[in-house]
Amino acid sequence: MFFDPLYFVFLAPALILSLWAQIKVKRAVKRYSKVASSSGMTGAQVAQAILDANGIGGVRIEAVSGNLTDHYDPSQRVLRLSETVYGSRSVTAAGIAAHEVGHALQHAESYGPLVLRQTLAPAASWGSNLSWILMLIGFFMESTGMIWGGIALFSVAVLFTLVTLPVEFDASKRARDVLPRLGLVADSDRLGVIKVLNAAAMTYVAAAATAILQLLYFVLRATAGSRD
């Protein structure tokens, strides 16, 4: 299965899209990290201002090491911003911080897709790893049942990536709306925010495309094996 040329033919479009998305997001982040935000606020200050404006308390804002490691942890109600965002006063920092606060707003509102993603997360995590083991053993043992069992588990991971899309798109929309409304960015900054957020969104689209094409490949292989 792992040396099947057809696998790489299936994945080629998604791999190309993933590479393009990574290049795009790195360029946008790098470019607008050099552009100072008109508000002069750091990413952490922008995040706190949005939380305060929406009356959301109890959310800690912490700096975390790494690049583009920003995320909101709903289980602990912690907003973690990468060091390059936490203390930066750039347009990139404002956009990313506002996007992550968008997830905190979703959590406070019990936003449907976010709730569903949280529910799927545990099963998607172990299911994704276990599915490969089941399918590998199934192909070696020529066990159709094990192969389809692995495919079923992998489908949960695919569903997780699909549910992630509206969660991320909504968080970006909230960021684009709230930043100018609260005066955290000027009109001259909005284009930079949009480019950074749109580029980041494409990485999630690429991940979903990759998962879907992998699933289609596994189904094709399993169906072909059943005929044999």
Backbone as CSV, one residue per row, in Angstrom:
resi,resn,N_x,N_y,N_z,CA_x,CA_y,CA_z,C_x,C_y,C_z
1,MET,0.823,-1.207,0.000,0.000,0.000,0.000,0.852,1.250,0.000
2,PHE,1.970,1.207,0.747,2.771,2.410,0.895,3.682,2.647,-0.301
3,PHE,3.812,1.660,-1.192,4.677,1.822,-2.357,3.862,1.844,-3.644
4,ASP,2.568,2.021,-3.508,1.689,2.050,-4.666,1.795,3.418,-5.342
5,PRO,2.248,3.457,-6.606,2.353,4.743,-7.309,1.019,5.474,-7.380
6,LEU,-0.084,4.708,-7.385,-1.402,5.323,-7.459,-1.677,6.218,-6.248
7,TYR,-1.092,5.850,-5.115,-1.266,6.651,-3.896,-0.730,8.066,-4.108
8,PHE,0.429,8.154,-4.712,1.046,9.461,-4.936,0.334,10.232,-6.048
9,VAL,-0.253,9.507,-6.995,-1.057,10.156,-8.033,-2.292,10.783,-7.390
10,PHE,-2.922,10.046,-6.467,-4.098,10.554,-5.761,-3.758,11.781,-4.928
11,LEU,-2.629,11.708,-4.249,-2.268,12.774,-3.304,-1.587,13.971,-3.953
12,ALA,-1.140,13.837,-5.183,-0.375,14.907,-5.832,-1.077,16.267,-5.790
13,PRO,-2.370,16.356,-6.165,-3.017,17.674,-6.127,-3.024,18.291,-4.726
14,ALA,-3.286,17.456,-3.720,-3.330,17.962,-2.352,-1.946,18.370,-1.861
15,LEU,-0.932,17.607,-2.248,0.428,17.941,-1.849,0.867,19.271,-2.462
16,ILE,0.501,19.476,-3.720,0.820,20.734,-4.392,0.097,21.894,-3.707
17,LEU,-1.194,21.670,-3.388,-1.974,22.694,-2.702,-1.381,23.000,-1.324
18,SER,-0.946,21.965,-0.612,-0.349,22.147,0.712,0.936,22.968,0.637
19,LEU,1.763,22.640,-0.353,3.019,23.363,-0.525,2.749,24.824,-0.848
20,TRP,1.805,25.057,-1.759,1.443,26.426,-2.137,0.895,27.190,-0.939
21,ALA,0.055,26.535,-0.122,-0.542,27.189,1.040,0.524,27.551,2.070
22,GLN,1.482,26.654,2.283,2.547,26.927,3.240,3.414,28.103,2.802
23,ILE,3.728,28.128,1.515,4.519,29.244,0.982,3.757,30.560,1.121
24,LYS,2.466,30.499,0.794,1.626,31.690,0.841,1.514,32.251,2.253
25,VAL,1.292,31.367,3.240,1.115,31.853,4.601,2.435,32.381,5.168
26,LYS,3.544,31.734,4.836,4.839,32.201,5.333,5.177,33.571,4.757
27,ARG,4.875,33.764,3.472,5.154,35.056,2.842,4.297,36.161,3.450
28,ALA,3.000,35.875,3.645,2.093,36.885,4.184,2.481,37.256,5.616
29,VAL,2.759,36.221,6.419,3.140,36.464,7.811,4.435,37.267,7.884
30,LYS,5.419,36.878,7.076,6.709,37.576,7.082,6.551,39.028,6.634
31,ARG,5.784,39.223,5.577,5.621,40.575,5.028,4.963,41.514,6.032
32,TYR,3.855,41.072,6.618,3.108,41.976,7.500,3.595,41.946,8.943
33,SER,4.580,41.097,9.217,5.243,41.159,10.524,6.165,42.365,10.582
34,LYS,6.494,42.897,9.411,7.361,44.067,9.329,6.566,45.368,9.258
35,VAL,5.237,45.248,9.213,4.376,46.431,9.135,3.752,46.680,10.505
36,ALA,4.034,47.823,11.086,3.511,48.150,12.412,2.021,48.429,12.351
37,SER,1.289,47.895,13.295,-0.146,48.160,13.382,-0.382,49.603,13.825
38,SER,-1.417,50.207,13.303,-1.692,51.612,13.617,-2.033,51.819,15.093
39,SER,-2.554,50.780,15.747,-2.931,50.928,17.158,-1.715,50.911,18.076
40,GLY,-0.611,50.327,17.613,0.587,50.231,18.433,0.469,49.214,19.553
41,MET,-0.564,48.362,19.499,-0.783,47.372,20.546,-0.117,46.045,20.185
42,THR,0.318,45.344,21.204,0.902,44.019,20.967,-0.218,43.012,20.703
43,GLY,0.183,41.839,20.223,-0.808,40.803,19.975,-1.572,40.449,21.242
44,ALA,-0.872,40.373,22.369,-1.519,40.055,23.648,-2.514,41.143,24.044
45,GLN,-2.147,42.409,23.808,-3.035,43.516,24.155,-4.271,43.539,23.261
46,VAL,-4.079,43.217,21.994,-5.213,43.137,21.060,-6.177,42.051,21.518
47,ALA,-5.631,40.900,21.867,-6.463,39.784,22.321,-7.257,40.168,23.567
48,GLN,-6.587,40.815,24.531,-7.262,41.202,25.771,-8.345,42.240,25.504
49,ALA,-8.069,43.162,24.588,-9.052,44.206,24.268,-10.314,43.597,23.677
50,ILE,-10.163,42.605,22.833,-11.333,41.956,22.214,-12.111,41.161,23.262
51,LEU,-11.404,40.466,24.123,-12.074,39.711,25.195,-12.863,40.662,26.095
52,ASP,-12.240,41.778,26.476,-12.899,42.744,27.356,-14.124,43.349,26.680
53,ALA,-14.006,43.670,25.395,-15.114,44.287,24.665,-16.309,43.352,24.566
54,ASN,-16.050,42.054,24.622,-17.130,41.072,24.522,-17.546,40.533,25.889
55,GLY,-16.988,41.120,26.946,-17.379,40.730,28.290,-16.978,39.314,28.663
56,ILE,-15.873,38.833,28.093,-15.413,37.474,28.377,-14.239,37.529,29.349
57,GLY,-14.446,36.979,30.515,-13.389,36.932,31.513,-12.941,35.503,31.754
58,GLY,-11.880,35.355,32.516,-11.409,34.018,32.866,-10.583,33.329,31.807
59,VAL,-10.249,34.039,30.731,-9.405,33.462,29.676,-7.988,33.989,29.848
60,ARG,-7.057,33.104,30.128,-5.663,33.509,30.275,-5.012,33.647,28.900
61,ILE,-4.093,34.588,28.802,-3.327,34.779,27.569,-1.869,34.493,27.899
62,GLU,-1.307,33.505,27.242,0.058,33.083,27.532,0.910,33.095,26.269
63,ALA,2.197,33.303,26.452,3.150,33.199,25.347,3.618,31.750,25.248
64,VAL,3.760,31.275,24.026,4.218,29.911,23.795,5.334,29.946,22.756
65,SER,6.296,29.074,22.897,7.426,29.075,21.966,7.009,28.534,20.603
66,GLY,7.834,28.807,19.614,7.565,28.314,18.267,7.033,29.391,17.351
67,ASN,6.869,29.018,16.090,6.357,29.934,15.075,5.028,29.414,14.559
68,LEU,4.017,30.276,14.518,2.654,29.894,14.114,2.117,28.758,14.985
69,THR,2.425,28.826,16.274,1.937,27.837,17.232,0.752,28.383,18.028
70,ASP,0.190,29.467,17.555,-0.917,30.134,18.235,-2.162,29.238,18.240
71,HIS,-2.839,29.167,19.379,-4.067,28.380,19.457,-4.831,28.719,20.735
72,TYR,-6.113,28.384,20.706,-6.958,28.543,21.890,-7.294,27.162,22.418
73,ASP,-7.067,26.963,23.712,-7.346,25.683,24.357,-8.647,25.812,25.137
74,PRO,-9.768,25.295,24.582,-11.062,25.447,25.268,-11.152,24.667,26.567
75,SER,-10.397,23.573,26.682,-10.471,22.756,27.898,-9.914,23.493,29.106
76,GLN,-8.914,24.368,28.876,-8.300,25.122,29.971,-8.607,26.615,29.902
77,ARG,-9.324,27.001,28.837,-9.641,28.405,28.604,-8.369,29.252,28.607
78,VAL,-7.435,28.816,27.791,-6.151,29.500,27.669,-5.923,29.869,26.205
79,LEU,-5.570,31.122,25.976,-5.222,31.596,24.643,-3.704,31.660,24.576
80,ARG,-3.123,30.806,23.763,-1.660,30.742,23.670,-1.212,31.390,22.361
81,LEU,-0.388,32.406,22.497,0.130,33.139,21.344,1.627,32.891,21.236
82,SER,2.084,32.624,20.022,3.518,32.422,19.811,4.262,33.689,20.209
83,GLU,5.504,33.524,20.574,6.293,34.663,21.058,6.366,35.788,20.026
84,THR,6.346,35.423,18.732,6.428,36.430,17.672,5.111,37.178,17.500
85,VAL,4.057,36.695,18.125,2.752,37.360,18.073,2.453,38.046,19.401
86,TYR,2.743,37.370,20.481,2.417,37.850,21.826,2.929,39.274,22.076
87,GLY,4.199,39.507,21.780,4.775,40.816,22.077,4.969,41.710,20.872
88,SER,4.509,41.258,19.708,4.700,42.033,18.478,3.588,43.059,18.301
89,ARG,3.945,44.202,17.723,2.965,45.263,17.456,2.651,45.345,15.959
90,SER,2.814,44.240,15.266,2.642,44.223,13.814,1.208,43.921,13.396
91,VAL,0.940,44.133,12.114,-0.365,43.797,11.535,-0.596,42.288,11.614
92,THR,0.455,41.514,11.368,0.344,40.056,11.465,-0.091,39.647,12.862
93,ALA,0.536,40.224,13.882,0.211,39.880,15.266,-1.235,40.209,15.596
94,ALA,-1.696,41.361,15.134,-3.080,41.763,15.397,-4.060,40.785,14.762
95,GLY,-3.784,40.398,13.503,-4.676,39.485,12.796,-4.725,38.107,13.436
96,ILE,-3.562,37.564,13.754,-3.504,36.225,14.342,-4.118,36.216,15.732
97,ALA,-3.805,37.225,16.541,-4.363,37.298,17.890,-5.885,37.383,17.844
98,ALA,-6.401,38.202,16.940,-7.848,38.359,16.822,-8.506,37.055,16.357
99,HIS,-7.835,36.343,15.461,-8.356,35.054,14.988,-8.474,34.067,16.143
100,GLU,-7.438,33.981,16.968,-7.471,33.035,18.083,-8.514,33.439,19.123
101,VAL,-8.702,34.736,19.327,-9.762,35.184,20.228,-11.124,34.791,19.651
102,GLY,-11.194,34.740,18.318,-12.429,34.296,17.675,-12.859,32.928,18.177
103,HIS,-11.897,32.055,18.435,-12.216,30.727,18.967,-12.730,30.828,20.399
104,ALA,-12.182,31.763,21.172,-12.669,31.965,22.537,-14.118,32.465,22.513
105,LEU,-14.426,33.325,21.551,-15.795,33.813,21.400,-16.721,32.664,21.001
106,GLN,-16.256,31.806,20.103,-17.038,30.637,19.711,-17.321,29.756,20.919
107,HIS,-16.301,29.567,21.747,-16.449,28.725,22.926,-17.478,29.310,23.882
108,ALA,-17.416,30.615,24.067,-18.346,31.283,24.982,-19.786,31.173,24.487
109,GLU,-19.952,31.118,23.163,-21.291,31.052,22.565,-21.737,29.617,22.297
110,SER,-20.872,28.643,22.615,-21.160,27.232,22.287,-21.454,27.095,20.795
111,TYR,-20.599,27.687,20.001,-20.719,27.641,18.541,-20.748,26.188,18.066
112,GLY,-21.790,25.810,17.332,-22.040,24.427,16.957,-20.857,23.661,16.387
113,PRO,-20.237,24.160,15.302,-19.105,23.431,14.721,-17.937,23.242,15.694
114,LEU,-17.703,24.226,16.577,-16.625,24.083,17.556,-16.959,22.982,18.563
115,VAL,-18.204,22.945,19.010,-18.636,21.902,19.938,-18.475,20.531,19.293
116,LEU,-18.862,20.425,18.025,-18.740,19.160,17.306,-17.275,18.762,17.158
117,ARG,-16.410,19.740,16.856,-14.985,19.448,16.707,-14.387,18.964,18.029
118,GLN,-14.771,19.593,19.123,-14.284,19.157,20.426,-14.733,17.731,20.730
119,THR,-15.955,17.401,20.330,-16.498,16.059,20.564,-15.746,15.020,19.747
120,LEU,-15.406,15.396,18.509,-14.731,14.462,17.609,-13.236,14.326,17.896
121,ALA,-12.649,15.331,18.542,-11.192,15.382,18.694,-10.565,14.115,19.272
122,PRO,-11.062,13.572,20.386,-10.418,12.362,20.937,-10.473,11.182,19.979
123,ALA,-11.652,10.939,19.402,-11.809,9.808,18.485,-10.976,10.011,17.225
124,ALA,-10.901,11.262,16.734,-10.123,11.544,15.532,-8.638,11.330,15.789
125,SER,-8.181,11.665,16.996,-6.765,11.536,17.322,-6.312,10.083,17.345
126,TRP,-6.974,9.250,18.159,-6.529,7.859,18.219,-7.009,7.067,17.018
127,GLY,-8.135,7.476,16.449,-8.659,6.771,15.279,-7.757,6.913,14.071
128,SER,-7.157,8.096,13.909,-6.275,8.338,12.776,-5.057,7.408,12.827
129,ASN,-4.474,7.265,14.020,-3.299,6.399,14.163,-3.663,4.915,14.056
130,LEU,-4.739,4.529,14.722,-5.140,3.122,14.724,-5.601,2.665,13.343
131,SER,-6.177,3.576,12.575,-6.694,3.203,11.250,-5.583,2.689,10.346
132,TRP,-4.421,3.328,10.408,-3.298,2.899,9.562,-2.842,1.494,9.944
133,ILE,-2.829,1.213,11.247,-2.410,-0.112,11.714,-3.388,-1.179,11.231
134,LEU,-4.681,-0.891,11.386,-5.694,-1.859,10.961,-5.638,-2.110,9.458
135,MET,-5.506,-1.025,8.686,-5.474,-1.196,7.232,-4.217,-1.932,6.783
136,LEU,-3.089,-1.621,7.399,-1.846,-2.296,7.039,-1.944,-3.799,7.314
137,ILE,-2.419,-4.144,8.505,-2.582,-5.562,8.844,-3.613,-6.201,7.923
138,GLY,-4.676,-5.470,7.650,-5.733,-5.992,6.786,-5.249,-6.302,5.387
139,PHE,-4.425,-5.422,4.828,-3.899,-5.659,3.483,-2.936,-6.851,3.467
140,PHE,-2.122,-6.960,4.506,-1.177,-8.079,4.558,-1.898,-9.413,4.761
141,MET,-2.953,-9.388,5.593,-3.691,-10.617,5.891,-4.841,-10.854,4.919
142,GLU,-5.020,-9.873,3.998,-6.122,-9.935,3.041,-7.457,-10.050,3.769
143,SER,-7.574,-9.258,4.836,-8.791,-9.244,5.636,-9.620,-8.015,5.269
144,THR,-10.669,-8.221,4.512,-11.528,-7.113,4.082,-12.150,-6.395,5.270
145,GLY,-12.525,-7.189,6.285,-13.153,-6.594,7.463,-12.241,-5.618,8.175
146,MET,-10.969,-5.988,8.334,-10.028,-5.105,9.015,-9.753,-3.853,8.193
147,ILE,-9.686,-4.027,6.880,-9.434,-2.879,6.001,-10.572,-1.869,6.128
148,TRP,-11.804,-2.364,6.039,-12.947,-1.456,6.134,-13.082,-0.875,7.545
149,GLY,-12.659,-1.626,8.549,-12.648,-1.095,9.907,-11.685,0.069,10.023
150,GLY,-10.505,-0.090,9.401,-9.533,0.999,9.391,-10.045,2.213,8.639
151,ILE,-10.734,1.947,7.537,-11.302,3.047,6.746,-12.359,3.797,7.559
152,ALA,-13.159,3.051,8.310,-14.190,3.682,9.139,-13.554,4.602,10.185
153,LEU,-12.463,4.126,10.800,-11.770,4.960,11.788,-11.146,6.189,11.134
154,PHE,-10.571,5.992,9.959,-9.944,7.120,9.263,-10.999,8.149,8.850
155,SER,-12.220,7.683,8.595,-13.303,8.588,8.203,-13.615,9.592,9.299
156,VAL,-13.427,9.173,10.563,-13.664,10.095,11.682,-12.648,11.236,11.631
157,ALA,-11.398,10.895,11.307,-10.359,11.920,11.193,-10.663,12.866,10.034
158,VAL,-11.183,12.308,8.950,-11.546,13.142,7.796,-12.683,14.083,8.177
159,LEU,-13.664,13.553,8.887,-14.787,14.386,9.330,-14.283,15.527,10.216
160,PHE,-13.304,15.230,11.052,-12.723,16.250,11.934,-12.117,17.389,11.116
161,THR,-11.388,17.052,10.054,-10.779,18.102,9.227,-11.843,18.928,8.510
162,LEU,-12.941,18.293,8.147,-14.014,19.029,7.464,-14.731,19.964,8.429
163,VAL,-14.962,19.492,9.655,-15.621,20.330,10.657,-14.724,21.502,11.053
164,THR,-13.420,21.302,10.942,-12.469,22.361,11.287,-12.616,23.565,10.361
165,LEU,-12.998,23.328,9.116,-13.084,24.426,8.147,-14.043,25.541,8.583
166,PRO,-15.316,25.238,8.884,-16.187,26.344,9.318,-15.732,26.985,10.616
167,VAL,-15.088,26.216,11.482,-14.580,26.777,12.744,-13.516,27.834,12.451
168,GLU,-12.586,27.494,11.568,-11.498,28.420,11.245,-11.986,29.603,10.414
169,PHE,-12.858,29.344,9.453,-13.378,30.435,8.623,-14.161,31.435,9.470
170,ASP,-14.953,30.925,10.407,-15.750,31.804,11.260,-14.849,32.643,12.169
171,ALA,-13.792,32.024,12.705,-12.869,32.769,13.572,-12.197,33.898,12.797
172,SER,-11.841,33.636,11.540,-11.219,34.674,10.710,-12.202,35.788,10.405
173,LYS,-13.461,35.419,10.141,-14.480,36.436,9.866,-14.682,37.330,11.083
174,ARG,-14.712,36.716,12.260,-14.860,37.498,13.482,-13.683,38.468,13.643
175,ALA,-12.486,37.995,13.320,-11.290,38.839,13.437,-11.367,40.026,12.484
176,ARG,-11.753,39.750,11.236,-11.842,40.830,10.245,-12.880,41.879,10.646
177,ASP,-13.948,41.428,11.305,-15.027,42.354,11.690,-14.669,43.158,12.948
178,VAL,-14.080,42.477,13.946,-13.901,43.123,15.242,-12.722,44.088,15.279
179,LEU,-11.680,43.804,14.534,-10.488,44.659,14.593,-10.789,46.110,14.197
180,PRO,-11.421,46.364,13.042,-11.720,47.761,12.704,-12.839,48.343,13.575
181,ARG,-13.768,47.493,13.986,-14.891,47.982,14.803,-14.419,48.534,16.139
182,LEU,-13.398,47.909,16.716,-12.857,48.370,17.992,-11.702,49.356,17.819
183,GLY,-11.392,49.689,16.565,-10.308,50.627,16.304,-8.931,50.049,16.575
184,LEU,-8.824,48.712,16.500,-7.539,48.057,16.761,-6.647,48.032,15.529
185,VAL,-7.245,48.235,14.361,-6.478,48.419,13.126,-7.145,49.521,12.321
186,ALA,-6.348,50.242,11.558,-6.884,51.285,10.683,-7.241,50.663,9.339
187,ASP,-7.925,51.429,8.516,-8.296,50.937,7.185,-7.063,50.514,6.395
188,SER,-5.964,51.211,6.616,-4.737,50.901,5.889,-4.153,49.540,6.299
189,ASP,-4.560,49.043,7.476,-4.052,47.766,7.970,-4.917,46.578,7.535
190,ARG,-6.137,46.843,7.136,-7.106,45.768,6.916,-6.668,44.804,5.817
191,LEU,-6.068,45.325,4.757,-5.639,44.463,3.659,-4.620,43.452,4.153
192,GLY,-3.699,43.901,4.988,-2.694,42.999,5.531,-3.315,41.920,6.398
193,VAL,-4.269,42.310,7.232,-4.965,41.340,8.082,-5.670,40.298,7.235
194,ILE,-6.366,40.760,6.203,-7.108,39.848,5.323,-6.166,38.872,4.633
195,LYS,-5.035,39.366,4.146,-4.097,38.489,3.448,-3.506,37.431,4.373
196,VAL,-3.182,37.831,5.583,-2.621,36.874,6.548,-3.650,35.807,6.898
197,LEU,-4.876,36.224,7.182,-5.913,35.279,7.585,-6.337,34.375,6.431
198,ASN,-6.438,34.930,5.234,-6.810,34.110,4.069,-5.739,33.073,3.753
199,ALA,-4.487,33.478,3.884,-3.390,32.539,3.625,-3.413,31.406,4.643
200,ALA,-3.647,31.746,5.904,-3.702,30.726,6.953,-4.872,29.773,6.707
201,ALA,-5.988,30.310,6.234,-7.169,29.479,5.982,-6.890,28.420,4.917
202,MET,-6.056,28.758,3.958,-5.751,27.813,2.883,-5.017,26.585,3.392
203,THR,-4.300,26.701,4.499,-3.604,25.528,5.039,-4.619,24.508,5.550
204,TYR,-5.753,24.983,6.070,-6.799,24.074,6.537,-7.534,23.440,5.356
205,VAL,-7.701,24.208,4.298,-8.317,23.662,3.082,-7.431,22.560,2.510
206,ALA,-6.133,22.813,2.496,-5.188,21.817,1.979,-5.209,20.553,2.836
207,ALA,-5.299,20.703,4.149,-5.344,19.547,5.044,-6.603,18.726,4.802
208,ALA,-7.724,19.400,4.595,-8.977,18.700,4.326,-8.916,17.968,2.986
209,ALA,-8.340,18.617,1.983,-8.214,17.992,0.666,-7.336,16.751,0.736
210,THR,-6.258,16.837,1.480,-5.361,15.691,1.641,-6.085,14.522,2.301
211,ALA,-6.833,14.810,3.358,-7.558,13.755,4.080,-8.609,13.103,3.192
212,ILE,-9.326,13.900,2.429,-10.374,13.360,1.558,-9.772,12.461,0.474
213,LEU,-8.693,12.909,-0.147,-8.066,12.118,-1.206,-7.466,10.829,-0.652
214,GLN,-6.921,10.876,0.556,-6.425,9.654,1.185,-7.566,8.669,1.405
215,LEU,-8.687,9.176,1.894,-9.844,8.315,2.132,-10.336,7.680,0.837
216,LEU,-10.404,8.470,-0.231,-10.838,7.937,-1.521,-9.890,6.845,-2.022
217,TYR,-8.610,7.056,-1.804,-7.626,6.049,-2.214,-7.835,4.749,-1.453
218,PHE,-8.019,4.850,-0.138,-8.215,3.651,0.675,-9.483,2.896,0.254
219,VAL,-10.546,3.648,-0.017,-11.796,3.025,-0.462,-11.591,2.326,-1.802
220,LEU,-10.866,2.979,-2.702,-10.586,2.379,-4.011,-9.803,1.077,-3.863
221,ARG,-8.782,1.105,-3.017,-7.973,-0.088,-2.795,-8.774,-1.213,-2.164
222,ALA,-9.616,-0.845,-1.186,-10.426,-1.847,-0.515,-11.451,-2.452,-1.460
223,THR,-12.043,-1.618,-2.314,-13.024,-2.108,-3.285,-12.370,-3.017,-4.304
224,ALA,-11.178,-2.610,-4.764,-10.450,-3.437,-5.735,-10.058,-4.761,-5.114
225,GLY,-9.666,-4.742,-3.840,-9.294,-5.966,-3.160,-10.458,-6.906,-2.986
226,SER,-11.644,-6.325,-2.767,-12.847,-7.144,-2.606,-13.186,-7.865,-3.902
227,ARG,-12.975,-7.199,-5.036,-13.269,-7.829,-6.331,-12.309,-8.976,-6.587
228,ASP,-11.021,-8.753,-6.183,-10.038,-9.790,-6.397,-10.340,-11.038,-5.553
